[in-house]
Each structure stands twice: as structure tokens, then as C-alpha cells.
Amino acid sequence: RKQKTEAERKARGGEKIVIERIVHQTMLQRSTFQVVRQLVRHQVTDASSLILERSLNRVQLLGRVGQDPVMRQVDGKNPVTIFSLATNEMWRSGDSDTFASGDISQKTTWHRISIFRPGLRDLAYQYVKKGARIYVEGKLDYGEYVDKSNVRRQATTIVADNIIFLSDSVKEKV
């Protein structure tokens, strides 16, 4: 009987260790879950635990300039070069198995490009011309303005931080 009790005690001791490990893992999983939940919900309780998350606002456009650039200033501050850029999307409608059949459809989208960077702003104002083919990198910006009729309007703008001139006549000048 003593041997049986001794064996039971050892088995229970092993069970106790296994249970302690499970409890420890569960507690660790809960604390990890709470940290992740806090990050996802942005519930930062103190300034020392503030974590800045990364985000991305990036636009790449390849198209043709729709109008010569204009330079604008408000009260002599923040000059900006503005022009429009057209991008085209083309697709073939009809049966997709036969490439040659079907009508070609096209959609043109117009984008308002704004350039604030001093060197790039002046370069674009001088060399970008209507019809030129260019590549623009930048970010999306949404804003509001009041038109001449005092109506509030929303505007989506691409704030460019890089331009590559693809037209031969422009590349030779720059």
C-alpha cells in the first residue's frame, strides 16, 4: 500500500508540474494578448509605453500633363506649382479567351499635382509643359476650399516630391 501511495504522490507531483506549466503558459498568452489588444485599439495608458506605428501614404503616377503649370502664392508665402496630369486605363471588353476580339475601352483620370519643394517647384514650373509625359511620386492630400460662389468644395491633390521627365524634349533641357 505504501508503494502505491508513493507512486500516486509522484504522479500527482508530475501532474502538478504540468498544471503549473499550463497555468504559466495561459498567463503568458493572456498578457501577450492584452498587449496586442492594447496596441490594436491604441489604448496607451502612459507616455512611456507610447509606440509610434508606421503608415504609408504613397502615390506613383505615369501620365501626360494636361495644362502648363501655374505658380500660386497666398500672401507672398508658401509658393506652389500646380498642374494637372492625365492617366489612362485601357481594357478589352468581350471574350477574354480570344485576345484579338472585343472592343478596347479607355478611362482617363485627371489628377491635380501640387509641388511645394523649392527646387522641384521651380524646375517643374520652368520645364513641365502641356502634353509632356512625366512620372510623379508623392502623397495624397485632401482639403477644402471656398470657390468664387462661396461654396465649400473638397479637393484631392497629389503633393509631389519627385518628378521624372520622360518626354525627349524636356530631358534634353534639364
N, C-alpha and C positions, 0 to 999 in steps of 0.2 A: 504494500500500500504506500509506503514512504517513497519508493521508486516512482510509482505512478504520480504521486503528488509533486515530486521533484521535476518530473518530465513536464507535467502540466504547468508548473511555475515557469520553467524555461520557455515553454511555448507561449505562455501569456506575456513573458518578457519580450519575446520576439514580436508578438502582436503589438505590444505597447510601443516598441520602436517603430514599427511600420505605421501605426496610427499617428505617432508624433511626426513622422516624415510627411504623411499625407496632410496633417494639420498645418505644418510649416509651409508646404507647397501651396496649399489653399490660401494661406495668409499672404504669401508672396504674390500669388496670382491676383488676389484681391487688391493688394497695394499697387501692383503694376496696372491693373485695370483702372483703378482710381486716378492714377497719374495720367494715363492715356485719356480717360474721360475728361479730366480737367483741361488737358491741352486742347482737345477737340472742341470743348464748349467754351474755351477761353476764360475759364473761371480762375483767374490768378488771384491768390489771396494776399500775397505780399510782394513788394517790389523786388525782393531778392530772387524770387522764383519766376520773374518775367522772362519769357522766352520769345524772341522775335522769330516769326515764321517767314519763310521765303515765299515770294509770289512772283508772277511773271506777267507783264503787260508788253507784248512784243508784236509788231506788225511788220510784214515784208510785202511790198507791192512791186510789181513789174508792169509798167504800162506806158501810155503816151500822155504827154502834157496837153491839157485842154485849153489853157489860156496862158498868155505871158504872165509872169509873176508880178505882183504888186507889193510894194513895201508900205506898211502902215505903222503909225505910232500913235499912242494915246498920251497927250500932254508932254510930248517930247521924251517919253520913257518907253522902255520895252519895245523897240522896233521889231517887227516881224515880217518875214516874206511869206506871201500866201499865193498858192496856185492850185489848180485842180488837176487831178490825174485820173485817167480812164483805164479801167482794167476790163478785159473781155473774158467771158466764159463761153466756150463753144461745146456743143454736143450734137450727136447724130441721133435723131429720133427714128423710130421704126424698129425693125427686127435686128437685134444685137448680133445674131449669128452671121448675118451677111453684112460685112463691113461696108461694102460699096453702096448698098441700098439705104434709103432713108434720107430725110431732109436734114440739112445742117441748121441748127438753131443757135442763136447767139444772144447773150445778155451782156450789156455794158453797165458797169457800176462806176459811179463817179465818187471820188474821194477828195476831201479838202485837205491840203497839205499845208502845215504851218511850220516855219523854221525860225527858231529863236537864237540858236547858237551863232555868235557874231561872225566867225569866219565862214561858216557854211551858209549862213543867211545871205551874206554879201555875194558869195560865189554863185548861189542859186539865182539871186536877183539879176546878176550880170549875164549868166550863160544859159539858164533854162529858157527855152523858147517853146511856143506852141507847136505841137506835133513831135517834139523830141521824145525819144524812147529813153526812159530812166528807170532805175531801181531805187526804191526808197525803203529805208529801215527806220522804225520809230515806235511810238506807243500811241494807243488810243486815248483820247481825251474827250470828255463830254462836258458841255457847258450850255449856258443860256445867254440870250441877248434879247434886247428890245429893238424891234425893227422900226422903220420910219413911221409906221401907223400905230406905234405904241403897243404892239402885240408881242407878248413874250414867246420866243421861239427857242427850240433846243437845237444844238448843233453838235455833230460828231466830227472831230478833227483828228488827223494823224499828225502828231508832233514829231517831225523828222529829226533824227540825229546822225543820219548818214545818207548820202546820195551817191550813186554811181551813174555816170553819164554813159549811155550805150550808143547814142547816135554818133556817127563818124564825124560830122561837122563840129560837134561840141567837144569830142575827145581831143581833136587836134588843137583847139584853142586853149584848153585847160592844161 
